């Protein structure tokens, strides 16, 4: 808090500054001015909370300063200092809204107590303003606050039910901790046909209003909020009479209306009647149901009933049969086997997140075995068309799993087609090497000649010939050198030059490494024979 002392008598100003225990009052800064002009400058530049102001001053009275402050800085509390002769002025100041007046010379204890009352009044007004601001904020953002409170509590993040009830009371929601409640979880299954005008916020607003309208009287004591962009919850509370058949009928109507009017496929999961303290556990159970609705089945489901599989035994398909058809290049048959398997499992109600995870692991094991036969590493497959994130999501729904299977079938089919086209480039590379064996050729020279990437050509060559392209070039050159050493009397240096080696010492080193003897020794040994 800051105080400004305004008086044209310096000794009065200094006396007040020295006579008051400002620290006791909690005053941080004490400013002073000897006229109205200086006071206005200080008020404009500094945050002044209380002004001790003389009424009669030359070049502008205290009342003139007060009127100016009321227009520009109305929160400042003015305490007027007056002599007996100025009593009428003091009364006028109070009528205009001044806080109080003191007759000079006033005891410092009286000045201090008056300042203390002004400080208390300021604190009271500040609290009232805070309450007003908070009230306005709550009024404008009541829905957002309610959603935030419910999400925090339902997520199980250590928020006690009593705390939630207190928050709800601030929103004028009358609820008791012991009241019974009942939860419905709404899952958006397929929003692909939903109009583009529905972003997440608008969709949540529409879903809530449609839901509350269909629920009728039940919606009078209902919370509705978004858990995430594809999941909403409705919490009914304090209702003593539930008509189960009526509620199920309303929920089915809600599912059908969402499909007809919004082109939105949804599932509603219904919990048991429970207390407010059990709601986080109830939501956890419902979220497990949403995660295991892998076939994206629309409708109304109840906790405890076997509408949605959560724990099922894994009955693996015949992967050896699939592998057999892969090797026969009967890719469409593999796809048919997978679809027939999942359709059979769906009819039996045996598709769960766990069974999809087991299938994924077995199917990938077969895929990796087939990749190995093509000399392709697993990480090379999951890069462009189908990345690692998509692989992780393949157990989240049956449609995602079909996406993975289709990718693998297409990828393996592409490898086979690629292999059937790859012989010609390798043959052209070999022909170029033999034609230019007398030159110092590199893999880049060869690749440029047959219009291929050098790295890709090297991988292709190694895959087909089981020898690197560089080693093959050296091998062919040394074969020709060996033939000339055996059949001609040409100097070794000339032979080296004829196969593209300009450095005789390097040629000798390469020859020795391959034949375990020098070119001259090789010639001597073969001529003796």
C-alpha positions as CSV (number, residue, x, y, z in Angstrom):
1,X,0.0,0.0,0.0
2,X,1.2,3.6,-0.8
3,X,0.2,6.9,0.9
4,X,0.5,10.4,-0.5
5,X,0.7,13.4,1.9
6,X,-0.3,16.8,0.3
7,X,0.2,20.0,2.3
8,X,1.7,23.4,1.5
9,X,3.5,23.4,4.8
10,X,6.7,21.3,4.8
11,X,6.8,21.0,8.6
12,X,3.3,19.5,8.6
13,X,4.3,17.0,5.9
14,X,7.6,16.1,7.7
15,X,5.8,15.8,11.1
16,X,3.3,13.2,9.7
17,X,6.0,11.3,7.9
18,X,8.0,11.0,11.2
19,X,5.1,10.6,13.6
20,X,3.4,7.6,12.0
21,X,4.5,3.9,12.3
22,X,4.2,3.1,8.6
23,X,5.6,-0.4,8.9
24,X,3.0,-1.3,11.5
25,X,0.3,-0.2,9.1
26,X,1.8,-2.2,6.2
27,X,2.5,1.0,4.1
28,X,5.4,0.4,1.6
29,X,5.8,3.9,0.2
30,X,5.1,7.4,1.6
31,X,5.1,10.1,-1.1
32,X,4.6,13.9,-0.5
33,X,3.6,17.0,-2.4
34,X,3.4,20.7,-1.5
35,X,0.8,21.6,-4.1
36,X,-1.9,20.1,-6.3
37,X,0.1,20.0,-9.5
38,X,2.9,17.9,-7.9
39,X,0.3,15.7,-6.3
40,X,-1.4,15.0,-9.7
41,X,2.0,14.1,-11.2
42,X,2.7,11.6,-8.4
43,X,-0.8,10.1,-8.6
44,X,-0.4,9.7,-12.4
45,X,3.1,8.1,-12.1
46,X,2.7,6.0,-8.9
47,X,0.0,3.7,-7.5
48,X,-1.5,5.7,-4.7
49,X,-4.0,4.1,-2.4
50,X,-4.6,6.7,0.3
51,X,-4.2,10.5,0.2
52,X,-3.8,12.7,3.3
53,X,-4.7,16.1,1.8
54,X,-4.9,19.6,3.2
55,X,-8.1,21.5,2.0
56,X,-6.7,25.0,1.8
57,X,-3.6,25.3,-0.4
58,X,-2.4,28.0,-2.8
59,X,-2.7,27.3,-6.6
60,X,-5.5,24.7,-6.2
61,X,-7.5,23.5,-3.2
62,X,-7.7,20.0,-1.8
63,X,-11.3,19.8,-3.0
64,X,-10.3,20.6,-6.6
65,X,-7.7,17.8,-6.4
66,X,-10.2,15.5,-4.9
67,X,-12.7,16.1,-7.8
68,X,-10.0,15.5,-10.3
69,X,-9.0,12.2,-8.6
70,X,-12.6,11.1,-8.4
71,X,-12.8,11.4,-12.2
72,X,-9.5,9.7,-13.0
73,X,-8.5,7.6,-9.9
74,X,-11.7,6.9,-8.0
75,X,-10.3,4.1,-5.9
76,X,-8.0,6.5,-3.9
77,X,-9.2,7.1,-0.3
78,X,-9.0,10.8,0.6
79,X,-8.5,11.8,4.3
80,X,-8.8,15.6,4.6
81,X,-6.7,17.8,6.9
82,X,-8.6,20.9,8.0
83,X,-8.5,23.7,10.5
84,X,-11.5,24.8,12.6
85,X,-12.3,27.6,10.2
86,X,-12.5,25.1,7.3
87,X,-15.0,22.8,8.9
88,X,-17.7,23.5,6.2
89,X,-15.2,22.5,3.5
90,X,-14.6,19.2,5.3
91,X,-18.3,18.4,5.4
92,X,-18.6,19.2,1.7
93,X,-15.6,16.8,1.0
94,X,-17.4,14.0,2.9
95,X,-20.6,14.6,0.8
96,X,-18.5,14.3,-2.3
97,X,-17.2,10.9,-1.2
98,X,-14.2,11.6,0.9
99,X,-13.3,8.9,3.4
100,X,-12.8,11.1,6.5
101,X,-11.4,14.4,7.8
102,X,-9.1,15.3,10.6
103,X,-9.0,18.7,12.4
104,X,-5.4,20.0,12.7
105,X,-3.4,19.7,14.7
106,X,-4.5,16.1,15.2
107,X,-2.7,13.5,17.4
108,X,-0.6,11.1,15.5
109,X,-2.5,8.2,17.1
110,X,-5.8,9.6,15.6
111,X,-4.1,9.9,12.2
112,X,-2.8,6.4,12.4
113,X,-6.2,4.9,13.4
114,X,-7.9,6.8,10.6
115,X,-5.3,5.4,8.1
116,X,-5.9,1.9,9.5
117,X,-9.7,2.3,8.9
118,X,-9.0,3.4,5.3
119,X,-6.8,0.4,4.8
120,X,-9.4,-2.0,6.1
121,X,-12.0,-0.4,3.8
122,X,-9.7,-0.8,0.8
123,X,-9.1,-4.4,1.6
124,X,-12.8,-5.0,1.9
125,X,-13.5,-3.4,-1.4
126,X,-10.7,-5.3,-3.1
127,X,-12.2,-8.6,-1.8
128,X,-15.6,-7.6,-3.1
129,X,-14.1,-6.8,-6.4
130,X,-12.4,-10.1,-6.6
131,X,-15.6,-11.9,-5.7
132,X,-17.4,-9.9,-8.4
133,X,-14.7,-10.7,-11.0
134,X,-14.8,-14.4,-10.0
135,X,-18.6,-14.4,-10.1
136,X,-18.6,-12.9,-13.6
137,X,-15.9,-15.4,-14.7
138,X,-17.9,-18.3,-13.3
139,X,-21.1,-17.0,-14.9
140,X,-19.4,-16.8,-18.3
141,X,-17.4,-20.0,-18.1
142,X,-19.7,-22.2,-16.0
143,X,-19.7,-25.0,-18.5
144,X,-16.0,-25.0,-19.0
145,X,-15.4,-25.1,-15.2
146,X,-17.9,-27.9,-14.7
147,X,-16.3,-29.9,-17.5
148,X,-12.8,-29.4,-16.0
149,X,-13.9,-30.4,-12.5
150,X,-15.6,-33.5,-13.8
151,X,-12.7,-34.6,-16.0
152,X,-10.2,-34.1,-13.2
153,X,-12.3,-36.1,-10.8
154,X,-13.4,-38.9,-13.1
155,X,-9.8,-39.4,-14.3
156,X,-9.0,-40.5,-10.8
157,X,-6.3,-37.8,-10.2
158,X,-6.5,-37.8,-6.4
159,X,-9.4,-35.3,-6.1
160,X,-11.6,-36.1,-3.1
161,X,-15.4,-36.2,-3.6
162,X,-15.9,-33.5,-0.8
163,X,-13.6,-31.2,-2.8
164,X,-15.7,-31.8,-6.0
165,X,-18.9,-31.2,-4.1
166,X,-17.5,-27.8,-2.8
167,X,-16.6,-26.8,-6.4
168,X,-20.0,-27.8,-7.6
169,X,-21.6,-25.7,-4.9
170,X,-19.8,-22.6,-6.1
171,X,-21.5,-23.3,-9.5
172,X,-24.9,-23.4,-7.6
173,X,-25.2,-27.2,-8.1
174,X,-26.9,-28.8,-5.1
175,X,-25.3,-32.2,-4.6
176,X,-24.3,-34.3,-1.6
177,X,-21.4,-36.7,-1.3
178,X,-23.6,-39.6,-0.3
179,X,-26.0,-39.2,-3.3
180,X,-26.4,-42.1,-5.7
181,X,-25.4,-41.6,-9.3
182,X,-25.6,-43.4,-12.6
183,X,-23.2,-43.1,-15.5
184,X,-23.5,-43.4,-19.3
185,X,-20.4,-43.4,-21.5
186,X,-20.8,-42.3,-25.1
187,X,-18.2,-43.5,-27.7
188,X,-18.0,-42.0,-31.2
189,X,-17.2,-45.0,-33.4
190,X,-17.2,-43.6,-36.9
191,X,-17.2,-39.9,-37.7
192,X,-16.1,-40.2,-41.3
193,X,-19.5,-39.2,-42.6
194,X,-19.9,-36.3,-40.2
195,X,-20.2,-32.9,-41.7
196,X,-16.9,-30.8,-41.8
197,X,-18.7,-28.0,-39.9
198,X,-18.7,-30.1,-36.7
199,X,-15.4,-29.4,-35.0
200,X,-14.9,-31.0,-31.6
201,X,-16.4,-28.1,-29.6
202,X,-19.5,-27.8,-31.8
203,X,-20.0,-31.6,-31.9
204,X,-19.8,-31.8,-28.0
205,X,-22.4,-28.9,-27.8
206,X,-24.7,-30.7,-30.2
207,X,-24.3,-34.1,-28.6
208,X,-25.0,-32.7,-25.1
209,X,-28.2,-30.8,-26.2
210,X,-29.6,-33.8,-28.1
211,X,-28.8,-36.1,-25.2
212,X,-30.5,-33.9,-22.6
213,X,-33.5,-33.4,-24.8
214,X,-34.0,-37.1,-25.2
215,X,-33.4,-37.8,-21.5
216,X,-36.3,-35.5,-20.7
217,X,-37.0,-35.3,-16.9
218,X,-33.8,-37.3,-16.2
219,X,-31.7,-34.4,-17.6
220,X,-32.7,-32.1,-14.7
221,X,-30.0,-33.6,-12.6
222,X,-27.4,-34.5,-15.2
223,X,-23.7,-33.7,-15.8
224,X,-22.4,-34.0,-19.3
225,X,-18.8,-33.5,-20.3
226,X,-16.2,-34.7,-22.9
227,X,-13.5,-37.1,-21.7
228,X,-11.7,-36.9,-25.0
229,X,-12.6,-36.0,-28.5
230,X,-14.3,-39.4,-29.1
231,X,-15.7,-40.0,-25.6
232,X,-18.4,-38.3,-23.6
233,X,-20.0,-39.1,-20.2
234,X,-23.4,-38.3,-18.7
235,X,-23.7,-38.6,-14.9
236,X,-27.2,-38.7,-13.5
237,X,-27.4,-37.9,-9.8
238,X,-29.9,-37.7,-6.9
239,X,-32.7,-39.4,-8.8
240,X,-34.4,-41.9,-6.6
241,X,-36.5,-43.7,-9.3
242,X,-35.0,-45.2,-12.4
243,X,-37.0,-46.9,-15.0
244,X,-34.5,-49.2,-16.6
245,X,-36.6,-50.0,-19.7
246,X,-37.5,-46.4,-20.2
247,X,-33.8,-45.4,-20.0
248,X,-32.7,-48.1,-22.4
249,X,-35.4,-47.0,-24.9
250,X,-34.2,-43.4,-24.7
251,X,-30.6,-44.4,-25.2
252,X,-31.4,-46.5,-28.2
253,X,-33.3,-43.6,-29.6
254,X,-30.2,-41.4,-29.0
255,X,-28.0,-43.9,-30.9
256,X,-30.5,-44.0,-33.9
257,X,-30.9,-40.3,-33.9
258,X,-27.2,-39.7,-34.1
259,X,-27.0,-42.1,-37.0
260,X,-29.9,-40.6,-38.9
261,X,-29.4,-36.9,-38.3
262,X,-25.6,-36.6,-37.7
263,X,-24.4,-39.6,-39.8
264,X,-22.5,-40.6,-36.6
265,X,-22.1,-44.1,-35.4
266,X,-22.0,-44.3,-31.6
267,X,-22.1,-46.8,-28.7
268,X,-23.6,-46.1,-25.2
269,X,-22.2,-48.0,-22.2
270,X,-24.4,-48.1,-19.2
271,X,-23.1,-48.4,-15.6
272,X,-24.7,-49.6,-12.5
273,X,-26.1,-47.3,-9.8
274,X,-23.3,-46.2,-7.6
275,X,-22.1,-43.5,-5.2
276,X,-20.1,-40.4,-6.3
277,X,-17.0,-41.9,-4.8
278,X,-17.2,-44.9,-7.2
279,X,-17.6,-42.8,-10.4
280,X,-13.9,-42.9,-11.3
281,X,-13.8,-46.7,-11.1
282,X,-17.0,-46.9,-13.1
283,X,-15.5,-44.7,-15.9
284,X,-12.4,-46.9,-15.9
285,X,-14.6,-50.0,-16.5
286,X,-16.4,-48.2,-19.3
287,X,-13.2,-47.1,-20.9
288,X,-12.1,-50.8,-21.0
289,X,-15.4,-51.5,-22.8
290,X,-14.7,-48.8,-25.4
291,X,-11.2,-50.1,-25.9
292,X,-12.5,-53.7,-26.5
293,X,-15.2,-52.6,-28.9
294,X,-12.8,-53.5,-31.7
295,X,-15.4,-54.3,-34.3
296,X,-16.8,-50.8,-33.7
297,X,-20.3,-52.1,-32.8
298,X,-23.0,-49.5,-32.3
299,X,-25.7,-49.8,-29.7
300,X,-26.4,-49.8,-26.0
301,X,-24.3,-52.0,-23.7
302,X,-24.3,-52.6,-20.0
303,X,-21.4,-53.2,-17.6
304,X,-21.4,-56.8,-16.4
305,X,-23.1,-58.2,-19.5
306,X,-21.3,-59.9,-22.4
307,X,-22.1,-57.5,-25.1
308,X,-18.5,-56.4,-25.5
309,X,-15.6,-58.9,-25.1
310,X,-12.9,-58.0,-22.5
311,X,-11.2,-61.3,-21.7
312,X,-11.3,-64.0,-24.4
313,X,-9.3,-67.1,-25.2
314,X,-7.0,-66.7,-28.3
315,X,-7.8,-69.2,-31.0
316,X,-5.0,-68.7,-33.5
317,X,-5.7,-69.2,-37.3
318,X,-3.6,-71.5,-39.4
319,X,-0.5,-69.4,-40.1
320,X,1.4,-72.3,-41.8
321,X,-1.5,-72.4,-44.3
322,X,-1.1,-68.6,-44.8
323,X,2.6,-68.9,-45.3
324,X,2.1,-71.7,-47.8
325,X,-0.2,-69.4,-49.9
326,X,2.3,-66.6,-49.6
327,X,5.0,-68.7,-51.1
328,X,2.7,-69.8,-53.9
329,X,2.0,-66.1,-54.5
330,X,-1.7,-66.7,-53.9
331,X,-2.1,-63.4,-52.0
332,X,-5.9,-63.0,-52.4
333,X,-6.3,-66.4,-50.6
334,X,-4.3,-65.1,-47.6
335,X,-6.6,-62.1,-47.4
336,X,-9.7,-64.3,-47.6
337,X,-8.3,-66.6,-44.8
338,X,-7.8,-63.5,-42.5
339,X,-11.3,-62.1,-43.1
340,X,-13.0,-65.4,-42.7
341,X,-11.1,-65.9,-39.4
342,X,-12.1,-62.6,-37.9
343,X,-15.7,-62.9,-39.1
344,X,-15.9,-66.3,-37.3
345,X,-14.3,-64.8,-34.2
346,X,-16.8,-61.9,-34.3
347,X,-19.8,-64.2,-34.5
348,X,-18.5,-66.0,-31.4
349,X,-17.9,-62.7,-29.5
350,X,-14.2,-63.6,-29.1
351,X,-12.5,-60.4,-30.5
352,X,-10.8,-58.4,-27.8
353,X,-7.7,-56.1,-27.6
354,X,-5.7,-59.1,-26.2
355,X,-6.7,-61.4,-29.1
356,X,-5.8,-58.8,-31.6
357,X,-2.4,-58.3,-30.0
358,X,-1.7,-62.0,-30.1
359,X,-2.8,-62.2,-33.8
360,X,-0.6,-59.2,-34.6
361,X,2.5,-60.8,-33.0
362,X,2.0,-64.1,-34.8
363,X,1.2,-62.5,-38.2
364,X,4.3,-60.2,-37.9
365,X,6.5,-63.2,-37.0
366,X,5.4,-64.9,-40.3
367,X,5.9,-61.6,-42.2
368,X,9.5,-61.2,-40.8
369,X,10.3,-64.8,-41.8
370,X,9.2,-64.0,-45.4
371,X,11.1,-60.8,-45.4
372,X,14.3,-62.6,-44.3
373,X,13.9,-64.9,-47.4
374,X,14.0,-61.7,-49.5
375,X,17.0,-60.3,-47.6
376,X,14.9,-57.3,-46.4
377,X,15.2,-56.1,-42.8
378,X,12.0,-55.5,-40.8
379,X,12.6,-51.8,-40.2
380,X,12.8,-51.1,-43.9
381,X,9.2,-52.2,-44.4
382,X,7.8,-49.8,-41.8
383,X,9.0,-46.5,-43.2
384,X,6.9,-44.8,-45.8
385,X,3.5,-46.2,-46.7
386,X,3.0,-47.8,-43.3
387,X,4.9,-46.4,-40.3
388,X,5.6,-47.6,-36.7
389,X,2.7,-45.5,-35.3
390,X,0.2,-47.2,-37.6
391,X,1.7,-50.6,-36.5
392,X,1.0,-49.7,-32.8
393,X,-2.6,-48.7,-33.6
394,X,-3.3,-52.0,-35.4
395,X,-4.6,-53.5,-32.2
396,X,-7.0,-50.7,-31.5
397,X,-9.8,-51.8,-33.9
398,X,-10.5,-54.5,-36.4
399,X,-10.4,-52.1,-39.2
400,X,-6.9,-51.0,-38.2
401,X,-5.8,-54.7,-38.1
402,X,-7.2,-55.2,-41.6
403,X,-5.2,-52.2,-42.7
404,X,-2.0,-53.9,-41.4
405,X,-2.8,-57.2,-43.1
406,X,-3.6,-55.4,-46.4
407,X,-0.3,-53.6,-46.2
408,X,1.7,-56.8,-45.5
409,X,0.1,-58.6,-48.4
410,X,0.7,-55.7,-50.8
411,X,4.3,-55.3,-49.6
412,X,5.2,-59.0,-50.1
413,X,3.4,-59.0,-53.5
414,X,5.5,-55.9,-54.5
415,X,8.7,-57.7,-53.4
416,X,8.0,-60.6,-55.7
417,X,7.1,-58.3,-58.6
418,X,10.3,-56.3,-58.0
419,X,12.4,-59.5,-58.0
420,X,10.9,-60.5,-61.4
421,X,12.1,-57.2,-62.8
422,X,15.5,-57.1,-61.2
423,X,17.3,-59.7,-63.3
424,X,17.7,-57.4,-66.4
425,X,19.5,-54.6,-64.5
426,X,22.0,-57.0,-63.0
427,X,22.6,-58.7,-66.4
428,X,23.2,-55.2,-68.0
429,X,25.6,-54.4,-65.2
430,X,27.6,-57.6,-65.9
431,X,27.7,-56.9,-69.6
432,X,29.0,-53.4,-69.0
433,X,31.7,-54.7,-66.8
434,X,32.9,-57.3,-69.3
435,X,32.8,-54.8,-72.1
436,X,34.9,-52.2,-70.2
437,X,37.1,-54.6,-68.2
438,X,40.2,-52.9,-69.5
439,X,39.2,-49.5,-67.9
440,X,39.2,-48.3,-64.3
441,X,35.4,-48.6,-63.8
442,X,33.5,-47.9,-60.6
443,X,30.0,-48.8,-59.5
444,X,28.9,-45.2,-60.2
445,X,30.0,-45.6,-63.9
446,X,28.0,-48.8,-64.2
447,X,24.9,-47.4,-62.5
448,X,25.0,-44.2,-64.6
449,X,25.2,-46.4,-67.8
450,X,22.1,-48.4,-66.9
451,X,20.3,-45.5,-65.3
452,X,20.1,-46.7,-61.7
453,X,21.0,-45.4,-58.3
454,X,24.5,-46.8,-57.3
455,X,23.4,-47.8,-53.8
456,X,20.2,-49.5,-55.1
457,X,22.2,-51.3,-57.8
458,X,24.7,-52.5,-55.2
459,X,22.0,-54.0,-53.0
460,X,20.3,-55.6,-56.0
461,X,23.6,-57.1,-57.3
462,X,24.5,-58.5,-53.8
463,X,21.1,-59.9,-53.4
464,X,21.2,-61.8,-56.8
465,X,24.9,-62.7,-57.1
466,X,25.8,-63.1,-53.4
467,X,28.8,-60.9,-54.0
468,X,29.2,-57.1,-53.8
469,X,29.4,-55.2,-57.1
470,X,32.9,-53.9,-56.2
471,X,34.2,-57.3,-55.4
472,X,32.7,-58.7,-58.6
473,X,34.6,-56.1,-60.7
474,X,37.9,-57.0,-59.0
475,X,37.1,-60.7,-59.5
476,X,36.5,-60.4,-63.2
477,X,39.6,-58.2,-63.7
478,X,41.8,-60.8,-61.9
479,X,40.3,-63.7,-63.9
480,X,41.4,-61.9,-67.1
481,X,44.8,-61.1,-65.7
482,X,45.3,-64.7,-64.6
483,X,44.3,-65.9,-68.1
484,X,46.8,-63.5,-69.7
485,X,49.6,-64.5,-67.3
486,X,49.1,-68.2,-68.3
487,X,48.7,-67.7,-72.1
488,X,50.9,-64.8,-73.0
489,X,54.4,-63.5,-72.3
490,X,53.3,-59.9,-71.8
491,X,55.0,-58.1,-69.0
492,X,53.0,-58.0,-65.8
493,X,52.8,-54.2,-65.9
494,X,51.2,-54.3,-69.3
495,X,48.7,-56.9,-68.2
496,X,47.8,-54.7,-65.2
497,X,47.4,-51.7,-67.5
498,X,45.2,-53.8,-69.9
499,X,42.7,-54.5,-67.1
500,X,42.5,-50.9,-65.8
501,X,45.2,-50.8,-63.1
502,X,47.6,-47.9,-63.6
503,X,49.4,-48.5,-60.3
504,X,51.5,-51.7,-60.7
505,X,52.2,-52.1,-57.0
506,X,48.5,-51.9,-56.1
507,X,47.7,-54.5,-58.8
508,X,50.3,-56.9,-57.3
509,X,48.8,-56.4,-53.9
510,X,45.3,-57.1,-55.0
511,X,46.4,-60.1,-57.0
512,X,48.4,-61.6,-54.1
513,X,45.4,-61.1,-51.8
514,X,43.2,-63.2,-54.1
515,X,45.6,-65.9,-55.3
516,X,48.0,-65.9,-52.3
517,X,51.0,-65.3,-54.6
518,X,52.4,-62.6,-56.8
519,X,51.6,-62.3,-60.5
520,X,55.1,-63.5,-61.4
521,X,54.9,-66.5,-59.1
522,X,51.5,-67.3,-60.6
523,X,52.9,-67.2,-64.1
524,X,55.9,-69.4,-63.1
525,X,53.7,-72.0,-61.4
526,X,51.3,-72.2,-64.3
527,X,54.0,-72.3,-67.0
528,X,55.7,-75.3,-65.3
529,X,52.4,-77.1,-65.5
